[in-house]
Amino acid sequence: MTAVVRTAAYPALTSRITLDDLPVRRWVECASCIESQDIEHTTEAEAWAEEHHDAHPGHSRFRIVRQTGWRIDPSAEAICGATTLLPPTFIELEKRVVGVDWTGVVVTCDNEPHAGPDHSGPLMLDGERKGTHHWTAP
């Protein structure tokens, strides 16, 4: 598996992306062999199981499997972790000029733990990095 595929198949969790937000893959599989079929609805599972059983009469046990992949970023433990909301002036400008609403987005300082008020962290929107935000904490 390439690094790009591995990252896409196993996205990192963030403050904005939780397990409930990640895609789920479902499939039905035969418990007697290695054959399986991706499904969206349980009716598809039943139909596939009937067809599989007709082709393989001794195969009568099936299961539906749900899978969600994610990864833990090992560097996440060694970050500053200070957070801030984006300033209203930035939010209004982005809405007006670009049409993107950053309301409620929290930015987390991803620098190594440090003393001092200067922080920076990734601008994340819908799971995509859009840039970097720098701020000075009070």
Disulfide bonds with the S-S distance in Angstrom:
none
